[in-house]
């Protein structure tokens, strides 16, 4: 990195996953300096290429990018193997829900500037769209077990959803649109609203702006 605190080949722990720094520098999909990681587990977003531009090479879904400042706040730098328990070591008994004896759980904060539109990574046009040509973008912020947290945006358009595999809870920062249940009940949403889409929900998104 520009200040020398992060280097290529450095072992890290990112959101509880071990990985290796494979890229440091500017990217086409956002402003500022970014860090590219190759994760040991398939919990990433890509293979080192984003929107057709190769930044580094790794197996599919093993690559992830983060802004350097954000990365520096939430990554454990150094020897990843030493920062996580060995696979053969017995797991300590839980002392409280969501934690284990001796485990330090860290507060996660995503400043508004870190999830601005120009910070999100484009995922390209939605292939399931049946209205317009909506383009989605996202930025993963935190993942722990089956739960994950991040920012998401989409340009105007519509698409169906069939039996969601997870429960999704989100807060609308910008825009407005309509979520329609499978029975035709429409729900308008706009900036400032909280929305919950339960596991198994079917219906459709229509994004107006």
Residue, then its C-alpha position, 0 to 999 in steps of 0.5 A: x500500500x502507499x504507506x507500506x503497511x500492506x504488501x503483496x503476498x502478505x497473509x491476512x484474516x479477512x472476515x474470519x477467512x484466511x487469505x493472501x494479498x494479490x493486488x494493491x493499487x487503482x482499479x477501473x471499477x472504483x476510485x482510490x487504492x484497493x486491495x485484492x485478496x485470494x481467499x482460501x475458501x470459496x467465499x469471495x466474489x470473483x476469480x481476480x477479474x472484475x468487469x472483464x479486467x484481470x487484476x490477479x488470478x485465483x479460483x472462481x469465488x476466491x477473490x475479493x476487493x476492498x478499499x485500502x482504508x477499509x481493509x486496514x481497519x478490519x483485516x488482521x495483518x500478518x501470519x494468517x495461520x497464527x491468527x486463526x486456530x489450527x484445524x486439528x485444535x479442539x474448538x473452545x467451549x462457547x462462553x456466549x451466543x455468537x462467541x467462544x471462550x477467549x475469542x475477541x469479537x470486533x465491532x464493525x462500522x461502515x461509514x456512509x462514504x465507504x458505501x457511496x455509489x462509486x465505491x460499489x463493484x458492478x455485477x453487470x446487467x441482471x440476467x433475470x430481468x424482465x423489465x428494462x436492463x437493471x444493472x446491480x452493484x454491491x460491496x461485501x462488508x462483513x460475513x460470519x457463518x451464514x450471515x452476511x452484511x453489505x451494500x447493494x444497488x440497482x439501476x431502474x428495471x424489474x425482475x422476479x424472485x422465486x422462493x428466496x433461499x435466505x432472509x434479507x433485511x435492509x435499510x433503503x439509503x436512496x431511491x424508490x420502487x415497488x416490491x410485489x408479493x406473489x399474490x399481487x400485493x404491492x409495497x412501495x418503498x423509498x429512502x428511509x424505509x426498512x424492508x424484510x424479505x423472509x426466507x421462501x418469499x416469492x414476488x418481484x422487484x420493480x426499481x423506479x430510481 
